[in-house]
Amino acid sequence: MNYLIAYDISNNRIRLKIAQLLRRAGLHRVQRSVFIGEMRDPVANKLEVQLKDLSLKPEWEQNDHILILPLHQYSEDHQRTIG
C-alpha cells in the first residue's frame, strides 16, 4: 500500500533520525518533512514501532507529531502533482 508520512518535529536529531528511517523503508521525500511511497504491511508495522519509540525520547516535545496516512486506490487514482 502507498503511504504519505508527514512530520513536524522540533529536535534536529530526532527529525534527522525520522528522515533516515523513512528513506530506509523505501519512501521518497517530496517536501522537507513529507515522504511518500509504497510499503508492505510488515515494513509499515516495523516503521510505526520505530517512530513510536522515538516519540518516547526525552527530546520529544509536546507539540511534535507524525502523520501516517495510508493512500488507498481511490487516492492514488486521483493524485495530482505539480512541479
N, C-alpha and C positions, 0 to 999 in steps of 0.2 A: 504494500500500500504506500502511496505517496504521503509525505508529511511536510507541513510547514512548521518550523520552530522559530520563535522569536523570543528574545530575552532583553531585559533591562536590569543590568547588574552594576552596582556601584564600584565594587572592588576589582581592580585591574587583574590581579592574579586569578581570581575566580572566573572573570569574564574570558580570559585567555584559555583557561582550562576547559570551559564550556565550548569555545570555538574548536579547540583541538578534539574534544570528544565527538562533536558533530561532524567534523571532517573525517575522522576515523570511522564513523558509522556510515560514511558514503554520501553525506549530504553536501550540497553546494551552496556557497554563500551567494545570496542575491542582494543583500544590503549588509551594512556593518554588523547588525545584530539579528539578521534574518537568514535562515537556511531553509532549503527545500530539497527534497529528494525521496527516493524510494528505499524503504527498509522492510525486510521481512519481520514477522512478529517477534522472533527470538532476539533479533538485533534491537528492535524498538523497545522491547521489555528491558533488556540489559541497559540500554541507554537511559531509560527513565529511572532505573535504580541508581545509576551513576550520578544523574542530575539531582536526584533527591538527596543522595549522600552529600553532595556539595552544599545543598541548602541547609545542612546541619552544622556546617563550619561556623566558627565564631565570627568570621569576617562577613558572613551573610547578613545583609541589612534587612530591616523590616519591610522596606519598600521594594526590595529586589523580587523579581518574578521571571518565570519562564512559561511561555505558552507553547503547548504541543498540540497541534491541530491536524488531525488526520484529514486528508483530502480524498473524498470519495469520487467515484467515477463521474458523477454529475459535475463536481467542481472542476475536475480535470478537463472535461469536455468543453467547459465554458471559460476556461482560463485565458486571460489576455496578458500579453507582455508588451510593454512599450519601452523602447530604448535598449 
